[in-house]
Amino acid sequence: NESSRLVFVRSQSPHARTTRWLGGHNGHMADWSRTQHPIRAIHAMRPSPLDAGRWPATIPAVSQLLCDGLELGPATVLVGDNGSGKSTIIEALAMAYGINPEGGSAGAQHQTRPSESPLYEALVLQKSAAAHRGYFLRAETMHGLYTYLEQNQPLGRSDVRFHDMSHGESFNAVLGSRFNGSGLFLLDEPESALSFTGCLALLVTLTDLLRSPAAQVIVATHSPVIAALPGARIYELDENGFTERRWEDLQLVHHHRRFLASPDQYLRHLREGTVDSGED
């Protein structure tokens, strides 16, 4: 019997590089062939085209990704401090999938100042057999995306005027009109546009979206609320790389709980440089 094998499959996008399982009779592979979610895992090309001694490969989480790959679930959440690599990884994932790095779908052509990393060039996506659309929302480029959407409305469709709305209202308008059905849905720090109740509403929207057997959500966030997405695999990124954790074990959750329990005491520890000591 022919064993399962990985092959490269290039899409029409200049960014997209994917792999799919072909052939074989291994039970695990057969189960994956029936999976409808767009991406099962991220792997690195061998040999890697990136210089291991230069950014972004020097980011610990990126270095680990290039060595070990990253397993994804129907929902995956990346958390970590600024500079930990969350946005770098989710941007590269979008580009490797063929999505505009500044947000939107694979068909979006807007661009401001190119600043994306070359990480996508080193990634190979292990995908399901079915073709899926994708959509990417990232906080730092949403203004440019709104302008593009207003200026490029499909025939017979009258889009809302995103720039006439508040930040949160425009974000929710994009969610309501683009985040539906099957596909890969990527969000980078969506909490920047949302209040606490807005973050809760986003959780409801994503939970409803994930009822589709072919919908997959990947989120990079600083919000403990959004990190609580039901059923998500959660990876915590830090100076050592990334580790899969339970929500209640995240440093993000730990520090929010301590601050809310006693803001004055937490700030005193912060001023004294003992905020990470766990002292009360």
PyMOL commands that set and color helices and strands:
alter all, ss='L'
color gray80, all
select helices_A, chain A and resi 27-33+60-68+86-97+118-122+139-151+162-164+167-178+190-193+196-209+226-228+247-249+251-261+263-272
alter helices_A, ss='H'
color red, helices_A
select strands_A, chain A and resi 5-9+18-22+39-44+70-71+75-80+104-105+123-127+134-138+183-188+215-221+233-238+241-245
alter strands_A, ss='S'
color yellow, strands_A
deselect
rebuild
show_as cartoon
